[in-house]
Every structure is written in C-alpha cells, then in structure tokens.
C-alpha cells in the first residue's frame, strides 16, 4: 500500500485494519454513518466474528511496510482494544439474502487516535449488477496491509445464496 500504484486509494487504505481476535485474524474497514459523526463503526465478515469475544478484539490500522521495496512483517504499532457487535448477518432470520451476506458491523470501544489518520469510508446504493474495476485493501494471511487490483468487471455472485457478493478475478 506504500507503492505509487496505491496513491489514488489513500483514503481506502487508511480505513482498512488488521483485526486480531486472539487466535484468528481478519481484515475490515472503518465505516462512517449518515450522521458523519465518526462513530467508530468497523465492517468485517461475519465468518470472522462468529463465536469470538468482541471485548478482546484488537484493531491495528497502520500495520504496513515502510516502503515499496521492503519485505517481511514490519511493526504492527498501536491498536484500539475492544468492541461490541452491533449487527451481524447471522442475526437476520434465515432464508434471506442478508443472512448469506457474511457481514458484521462492530463498534470499536477503545480509542481510535487522530494521529493514526484513520479514514471513515462511505458507500453508495448503486443497484447495478456489474462493477467495473475493483480495488481491495486487506491483510492476506495476517501480513502487512496490501492492495489488490482487478481491471475486469466484477459481477453479482453468491456464497450459498445468489446476489450476496461481488466476484472478480484479481490481476
């Protein structure tokens, strides 16, 4: 994420965090609300949080390499500690697309410091069944933050239920 190709995605990069649940790790991102009040909402996958202790989760926002040519794990730095589950897709009654969507919305209870330059991402309500070009910011296998690109069109797919996910092929 510190290479020149990632420069146009600085906000998205600054919203992504490494989520440490003690025995497992996942990625996710800060999400703003319609009040734009910077409530510490964090969006991740439901399969990451099922059966986990929300109060002991750690959110590392600046776990990334120091320059484009560096390798290795790097310093994870500071983190916000603790959260509450506000809503998960498994909370929804069965048989709906929401149940299959694999979403957890957490509220971080620890302090997210201004000095971390965390960005609170937004969303749109585009109902298109295709999306041209995709960018993903994540921590694959717990590694420092990375960015992936797909120049092809993403399309509606599903994970058990059709229409719950986007599918693309990363470049």
matplotlib code that plots the C-alpha trace (Angstrom):
import matplotlib.pyplot as plt

x = [0.0, 3.0, 3.8, 3.0, 0.2, -1.7, -1.5, -5.1, -6.5, -5.0, -8.4, -9.4, -6.0, -6.4, -9.8, -8.5, -7.4, -5.9, -8.4, -6.7, -9.2, -6.6, -6.4, -7.6, -7.1, -9.2, -9.4, -12.0, -12.6, -13.9, -17.4, -18.9, -22.6, -25.1, -24.7, -20.9, -20.2, -17.2, -18.8, -16.2, -18.0, -16.0, -17.2, -15.8, -17.0, -19.5, -17.4, -14.6, -16.6, -18.9, -18.2, -15.5, -15.2, -15.8, -14.5, -10.9, -10.5, -7.6, -7.8, -4.4, -4.8, -1.2, 0.2, 2.0, 5.5, 7.6, 8.4, 7.6, 10.7, 10.5, 9.6, 8.8, 6.3, 7.0, 5.8, 2.1, 2.2, -0.7, -4.2, -7.6, -8.8, -12.3, -15.6, -19.3, -21.3, -23.9, -25.2, -24.3, -25.9, -26.5, -28.8, -31.2, -34.0, -32.9, -33.8, -32.9, -30.0, -28.9, -28.3, -25.9, -24.2, -21.4, -21.4, -20.5, -20.8, -18.8, -18.4, -14.9, -14.9, -11.2, -9.8, -9.0, -6.5, -6.5, -2.7, -3.4, -5.0, -7.9, -10.4, -14.1, -15.3, -18.6, -20.8, -23.4, -26.7, -25.8, -28.1, -26.0, -25.4, -21.8, -19.0, -16.1, -12.6, -12.2, -9.7, -9.3, -7.2, -6.6, -4.1, -3.7, -2.8, -2.0, 0.7, 1.1, -1.6, -1.7, -3.7, -5.1, -6.5, -8.9, -9.2, -12.1, -15.7, -16.9, -20.3, -23.0, -22.4, -23.2, -21.9, -24.7, -27.3, -27.2, -26.8, -25.0, -21.4, -19.3, -17.0, -13.9, -10.5, -7.6, -4.9]
y = [0.0, 2.3, 1.8, 4.5, 2.4, 2.7, 6.5, 7.2, 4.9, 6.6, 7.0, 3.4, 2.3, 4.4, 2.9, -0.7, -2.5, -5.8, -7.4, -9.7, -11.9, -13.7, -17.0, -15.7, -12.7, -10.9, -7.6, -5.0, -1.2, 1.8, 2.8, 6.2, 6.7, 9.1, 11.5, 11.7, 11.8, 9.4, 6.8, 4.0, 1.5, -1.3, -3.5, -7.1, -10.5, -12.4, -15.6, -13.7, -12.8, -15.8, -17.2, -14.7, -12.4, -8.9, -7.2, -8.6, -7.8, -5.6, -3.3, -2.3, 0.5, 1.1, -2.4, -1.9, -1.9, 1.2, 1.5, -0.1, -2.3, -3.6, -7.1, -9.0, -8.5, -5.0, -3.3, -3.6, -0.5, 0.8, -0.6, 0.1, -2.6, -4.0, -3.8, -4.5, -6.4, -4.0, -6.3, -9.5, -11.1, -14.3, -12.1, -11.9, -14.5, -17.4, -17.7, -14.1, -12.7, -10.7, -14.0, -15.1, -11.8, -12.5, -9.1, -8.0, -4.4, -3.7, -0.6, -0.2, 0.6, 1.5, 4.8, 5.3, 8.1, 11.1, 10.6, 7.2, 9.1, 6.6, 7.3, 6.5, 5.1, 5.6, 3.7, 4.2, 2.4, 1.6, -1.3, -2.2, -6.0, -5.2, -3.1, -2.0, -2.3, -3.3, -2.5, -4.4, -3.5, -6.3, -8.2, -11.6, -14.3, -11.7, -10.0, -6.2, -4.2, -4.9, -3.7, -5.8, -4.6, -6.2, -4.4, -6.7, -6.3, -7.5, -9.2, -10.4, -13.8, -15.5, -17.6, -20.1, -17.6, -15.7, -11.9, -11.6, -10.9, -9.4, -11.7, -10.6, -12.0, -10.1, -9.0]
z = [0.0, 0.1, -3.6, -6.2, -7.7, -4.4, -4.2, -5.6, -2.8, 0.3, 2.0, 1.4, 2.7, 5.8, 6.6, 6.5, 9.6, 10.7, 13.2, 15.8, 17.7, 19.7, 17.8, 14.4, 12.2, 9.6, 7.7, 7.7, 7.5, 9.3, 8.1, 8.5, 9.1, 7.6, 10.5, 9.6, 13.4, 13.2, 15.4, 15.5, 13.3, 11.8, 9.0, 8.6, 7.6, 9.8, 9.5, 11.2, 14.3, 14.9, 18.4, 19.1, 22.2, 20.9, 24.0, 23.4, 19.7, 18.6, 15.6, 14.0, 11.5, 10.4, 10.1, 6.7, 5.3, 5.5, 1.8, -1.6, -1.7, 1.9, 2.8, 6.0, 8.6, 9.9, 13.1, 13.9, 16.1, 18.2, 18.3, 19.6, 22.0, 22.4, 20.5, 20.6, 18.0, 16.6, 13.9, 12.1, 9.1, 11.1, 13.4, 10.5, 10.1, 7.8, 4.1, 3.1, 1.1, 4.1, 6.1, 3.4, 3.0, 5.6, 7.3, 10.9, 12.0, 15.1, 17.3, 18.5, 22.2, 22.5, 21.4, 17.7, 17.9, 15.4, 14.9, 13.2, 10.3, 10.1, 7.3, 7.8, 4.5, 2.9, 0.5, -2.2, -3.1, -6.7, -7.7, -10.8, -11.2, -12.5, -11.3, -13.5, -11.9, -8.3, -5.6, -2.3, 0.7, 3.2, 5.3, 3.4, 5.9, 8.5, 6.5, 6.5, 4.6, 0.9, -2.1, -4.9, -8.3, -10.8, -14.1, -15.3, -14.4, -11.1, -11.2, -8.9, -7.3, -4.2, -1.3, -0.9, -1.9, -5.2, -5.2, -1.9, -3.1, -5.9, -7.7, -9.7, -10.7, -9.2, -11.5]

ax = plt.figure().add_subplot(projection="3d")
ax.plot(x, y, z, "-o")
ax.set_aspect("equal")
plt.show()
